[in-house]
Amino acid sequence: MDTAEKTVETKVSQEEVNLDEIFNTAPTAEAITLPDSKPNLFTRDPKVDMDFMKEATDVAEKVEETTETKETTETTEATEAEEVKTPDAKDSEDAFAAIDAVDNPDSEDKTETRGRKKIDGITDVFNKLIKEDKIIAFDDDKTLDEYTAKDWEDLINANLEESANEARRETPQKFFDSLPQELQIAARYVADGGQDLKGLFSALSTVEEVRELDVKKEADQEYIIREYLGATGYGTAEEIAEEIEIWKDLGKLETQANKFKPKLDKMQEKVVAKKLEEQEIKSQQQQQASQQYMQNVYETLKDGSVGSIKIDKKVQSMLYNGLVQPSYSSISGKNTNLLGHLLEKYQFVEPNYPIITEALWLLADPDGYKAKIMEKGAQKSIEKTVRKLKTEQSNKAGSSLGVGGNEDTSKPTKKKLARGTNNIFKRF
């Protein structure tokens, strides 16, 4: 039988493949939307007032201009010195060395004729600035007369940096001092953890209204007297009204208003002060409670056990940090610890209600929950024991019936007689 041979021709060609077009739909970092970062007063770089450096800058510019003029003059002298050697040649070389020190302060040429030279005329300026506390000198044993161009540059840069840092430190306090008194009080209240801003601003508003009352106006006079007598427990509203009418008839309304106005102002200010004091005390109590909480957690875990259960160092560290470190964002906008984070996670983010109900059961009735878990463990142990006993009993039953033994039952066993027994077939 003939076998037909077929030839298959294959053509190989080179094609350019654009990987960017193929994977163009894959998301990149540019496709990620990031939240806008809105700078506030405390994140914006402060504008530093550097007017006090203007004098030093002007002096430096004058030195530079003098150096350039000197360079032009001494270059001409050096050119003439090439043609005719005069005693001024060394002076020209020194001038070039001084110019090179100013123009190239970072130069590492350490030859004697081209070394760094001191800048004349600037020492007095900086001494004046240091005495006026406009410049801070370096804390070293080097005098200003020994400073080179590089030393002056380092001193100016160090002072610029220190001024910028000082401005950053002082900006929050300056901002606080620039606020109206009411906002300063509110800022302090919030800093201590106060949340009743409505009540605070209501009290501040009352203080401001009382302060602006005019004792020359009859309506304000009556208001001052009514508020003061009511605050001091003078009597009922009717009794206070009668007293006001008596003073009005006697023409003493303004006199009494002038008498009560300063006292009423202080009383209203005391209301705000008391609110701030209460919040400060509450803040101190919260700090003490927080420290006590952390101490209690430490005492609970320091022996390396939770109740009667031993734990290793890794679990011990996880439990401690999970209870005392507020490292997680809460849905309330505040930070929370790992316990609060997991409760929110399994309730809202990744709902897992069996775990939540177990956690609630454990927190609500620890003894009942543990007893139920131990009961379940004991029941499983009993079931395991029963299964084991049944298995052993089944094996024994099989052995008694000749089933499951090690003997070979495929061949019949021969009957044998014991020696000394009577044989019915024995011949007499």
ChimeraX attribute file (.defattr): number of C-alpha atoms within 10 A of each C-alpha:
attribute: neighborCount
match mode: 1-to-1
recipient: residues
	/A:1	3
	/A:2	4
	/A:3	5
	/A:4	6
	/A:5	6
	/A:6	6
	/A:7	6
	/A:8	6
	/A:9	6
	/A:10	6
	/A:11	5
	/A:12	6
	/A:13	5
	/A:14	5
	/A:15	6
	/A:16	5
	/A:17	8
	/A:18	9
	/A:19	8
	/A:20	9
	/A:21	8
	/A:22	9
	/A:23	9
	/A:24	10
	/A:25	8
	/A:26	8
	/A:27	9
	/A:28	8
	/A:29	6
	/A:30	7
	/A:31	8
	/A:32	8
	/A:33	7
	/A:34	7
	/A:35	6
	/A:36	6
	/A:37	6
	/A:38	7
	/A:39	9
	/A:40	8
	/A:41	10
	/A:42	12
	/A:43	9
	/A:44	10
	/A:45	12
	/A:46	15
	/A:47	10
	/A:48	13
	/A:49	11
	/A:50	11
	/A:51	10
	/A:52	12
	/A:53	15
	/A:54	10
	/A:55	13
	/A:56	17
	/A:57	13
	/A:58	11
	/A:59	15
	/A:60	16
	/A:61	12
	/A:62	14
	/A:63	17
	/A:64	15
	/A:65	12
	/A:66	11
	/A:67	20
	/A:68	14
	/A:69	12
	/A:70	15
	/A:71	18
	/A:72	11
	/A:73	13
	/A:74	19
	/A:75	16
	/A:76	11
	/A:77	15
	/A:78	21
	/A:79	12
	/A:80	13
	/A:81	16
	/A:82	10
	/A:83	8
	/A:84	10
	/A:85	10
	/A:86	10
	/A:87	9
	/A:88	11
	/A:89	18
	/A:90	13
	/A:91	13
	/A:92	20
	/A:93	16
	/A:94	17
	/A:95	22
	/A:96	19
	/A:97	18
	/A:98	22
	/A:99	21
	/A:100	19
	/A:101	22
	/A:102	20
	/A:103	13
	/A:104	14
	/A:105	17
	/A:106	11
	/A:107	14
	/A:108	10
	/A:109	13
	/A:110	9
	/A:111	9
	/A:112	9
	/A:113	15
	/A:114	19
	/A:115	17
	/A:116	25
	/A:117	20
	/A:118	20
	/A:119	20
	/A:120	11
	/A:121	13
	/A:122	18
	/A:123	17
	/A:124	12
	/A:125	12
	/A:126	20
	/A:127	14
	/A:128	12
	/A:129	18
	/A:130	13
	/A:131	11
	/A:132	10
	/A:133	11
	/A:134	14
	/A:135	21
	/A:136	17
	/A:137	18
	/A:138	14
	/A:139	6
	/A:140	6
	/A:141	6
	/A:142	9
	/A:143	10
	/A:144	17
	/A:145	13
	/A:146	11
	/A:147	19
	/A:148	18
	/A:149	18
	/A:150	16
	/A:151	15
	/A:152	18
	/A:153	12
	/A:154	13
	/A:155	16
	/A:156	17
	/A:157	12
	/A:158	16
	/A:159	18
	/A:160	17
	/A:161	11
	/A:162	13
	/A:163	17
	/A:164	17
	/A:165	13
	/A:166	12
	/A:167	17
	/A:168	18
	/A:169	13
	/A:170	12
	/A:171	15
	/A:172	13
	/A:173	10
	/A:174	11
	/A:175	12
	/A:176	15
	/A:177	12
	/A:178	11
	/A:179	12
	/A:180	9
	/A:181	12
	/A:182	14
	/A:183	15
	/A:184	15
	/A:185	18
	/A:186	17
	/A:187	15
	/A:188	15
	/A:189	22
	/A:190	15
	/A:191	13
	/A:192	19
	/A:193	14
	/A:194	19
	/A:195	12
	/A:196	12
	/A:197	12
	/A:198	9
	/A:199	12
	/A:200	19
	/A:201	16
	/A:202	12
	/A:203	19
	/A:204	20
	/A:205	14
	/A:206	15
	/A:207	21
	/A:208	15
	/A:209	11
	/A:210	18
	/A:211	16
	/A:212	10
	/A:213	15
	/A:214	15
	/A:215	21
	/A:216	13
	/A:217	11
	/A:218	14
	/A:219	11
	/A:220	17
	/A:221	23
	/A:222	21
	/A:223	16
	/A:224	28
	/A:225	24
	/A:226	19
	/A:227	15
	/A:228	21
	/A:229	18
	/A:230	14
	/A:231	13
	/A:232	10
	/A:233	9
	/A:234	12
	/A:235	12
	/A:236	10
	/A:237	12
	/A:238	9
	/A:239	11
	/A:240	19
	/A:241	14
	/A:242	11
	/A:243	16
	/A:244	20
	/A:245	14
	/A:246	13
	/A:247	15
	/A:248	16
	/A:249	10
	/A:250	9
	/A:251	11
	/A:252	14
	/A:253	23
	/A:254	20
	/A:255	13
	/A:256	18
	/A:257	24
	/A:258	17
	/A:259	14
	/A:260	19
	/A:261	22
	/A:262	13
	/A:263	13
	/A:264	22
	/A:265	19
	/A:266	12
	/A:267	16
	/A:268	21
	/A:269	18
	/A:270	15
	/A:271	16
	/A:272	20
	/A:273	14
	/A:274	12
	/A:275	17
	/A:276	20
	/A:277	15
	/A:278	15
	/A:279	21
	/A:280	18
	/A:281	12
	/A:282	15
	/A:283	17
	/A:284	13
	/A:285	12
	/A:286	14
	/A:287	12
	/A:288	11
	/A:289	12
	/A:290	13
	/A:291	12
	/A:292	12
	/A:293	14
	/A:294	16
	/A:295	12
	/A:296	12
	/A:297	15
	/A:298	16
	/A:299	11
	/A:300	14
	/A:301	18
	/A:302	14
	/A:303	11
	/A:304	16
	/A:305	15
	/A:306	13
	/A:307	8
	/A:308	6
	/A:309	7
	/A:310	11
	/A:311	14
	/A:312	9
	/A:313	12
	/A:314	8
	/A:315	13
	/A:316	19
	/A:317	14
	/A:318	11
	/A:319	17
	/A:320	17
	/A:321	15
	/A:322	18
	/A:323	17
	/A:324	19
	/A:325	13
	/A:326	17
	/A:327	13
	/A:328	16
	/A:329	14
	/A:330	15
	/A:331	12
	/A:332	7
	/A:333	7
	/A:334	9
	/A:335	15
	/A:336	20
	/A:337	17
	/A:338	21
	/A:339	15
	/A:340	16
	/A:341	19
	/A:342	16
	/A:343	17
	/A:344	16
	/A:345	16
	/A:346	15
	/A:347	14
	/A:348	11
	/A:349	10
	/A:350	10
	/A:351	13
	/A:352	13
	/A:353	11
	/A:354	10
	/A:355	13
	/A:356	17
	/A:357	11
	/A:358	12
	/A:359	15
	/A:360	14
	/A:361	15
	/A:362	14
	/A:363	11
	/A:364	11
	/A:365	11
	/A:366	12
	/A:367	12
	/A:368	12
	/A:369	17
	/A:370	13
	/A:371	11
	/A:372	11
	/A:373	12
	/A:374	12
	/A:375	12
	/A:376	12
	/A:377	12
	/A:378	12
	/A:379	12
	/A:380	12
	/A:381	12
	/A:382	12
	/A:383	12
	/A:384	11
	/A:385	12
	/A:386	12
	/A:387	12
	/A:388	12
	/A:389	12
	/A:390	11
	/A:391	11
	/A:392	11
	/A:393	12
	/A:394	11
	/A:395	14
	/A:396	13
	/A:397	12
	/A:398	12
	/A:399	13
	/A:400	10
	/A:401	9
	/A:402	11
	/A:403	13
	/A:404	12
	/A:405	12
	/A:406	8
	/A:407	8
	/A:408	7
	/A:409	10
	/A:410	6
	/A:411	6
	/A:412	7
	/A:413	7
	/A:414	5
	/A:415	6
	/A:416	6
	/A:417	8
	/A:418	7
	/A:419	6
	/A:420	6
	/A:421	7
	/A:422	9
	/A:423	8
	/A:424	6
	/A:425	6
	/A:426	6
	/A:427	5
	/A:428	3
